[in-house]
Amino acid sequence: MKLTDLHTHSTASDGMLSPTELVAYAAKKQLAAIALTDHDTLDGVPEARAAGEKYGVRVISGAEFSTLYENISLHIVGLFLPETSKKISGRLEYMKNARDTRNEKMLQNLRNEGVDITMQELKKAFPDSVISRAHMAWLMQQKGYVGSKNEAFDRYIGNRCKAYVEKESLTPEETIALIKEAGGVSVWAHPLLCRLSDKNTEKMAERLKNCGLDAIEAYYSSHTPQDTKYVKTIALKYGLKLSGGSDFHGSIKPGLDLGTGYGSLAVPYEVLEELEKIKR
């Protein structure tokens, strides 16, 4: 059976593998296709596409958008995004700049807490990346301020911790409209990570569908078989296509592998084919 992975990250955002290394690894894992869905950027897509031609892996252009609805953080993945769209590239550049401003504020907050890490150090360690909290956590561990990346989030940079700064975000409606206008396909990523009740998860799915959402991520690394079945039920109820991916970042997420997640993930290639029909 041909398999795909429609949620991956590279060094263009907070992944540990370059776009070329990611595609080469996908070939090694015998994946027929991957979507590169870095946070708030399409910068890695041209390199990934070139590598795809070399290694025989189909590469889908994408990005993962952070959105906020009534203090609920939802991630929307855009697939089949055109790199030439001025509106998409302009919005992504705006979000990237907002992320940079947020990072500087968080680093100052960390210094106020006695944790001395700098943007210069982060950029030296991750020269081609969009710096994120995951990179900060890595550097904090390397410098001995914390014993693990989880501790960095729990004590300093996790939501509501002392160094945390809220990320500037679009609304889900704005993001879905942006993706649709560009001719892309919108996917509600890892819906169960929103920690909503079953009732509110369904309400959110209905709301997003009414705003133009195309699909929901039923296949995901942390899903149990029951989770996948549940999300598929929601998709059927609200007329959403299925999507799926590992949310692979590399060594920064230990134990989570490309294509297979924590071991049992398998996204059929037919999922990609069904999503592609939306574009026609």
Buried (B, 14 or more C-beta within 10 A) or exposed (E): EEBBBBBBBBBBBBBBBBBBBBBBBBBEBEBBBBBBBBBBBBBBBEBBBBBBEEBEBBBBBBBBBBBBBEEEBBBBBBBBBBEEBEEBBEBBEEBBEBBEEBBEEBBEBBEEEEBEBEEEBBEEBBEEBBBBBBBBBBBBBEEEBBEEBEBBBEBBBBEEBEBBBEBBBBBBBBBBBBBBEBEBBBBBBBBBBBEBEEEEBBEBBBBBBEBBBBBBBBBBBBBEEEBBEBBBEBBEEBEBBBBBBBBBBBEBBEEBBBBBBBEEBEBBBEBBEBBBEBEE
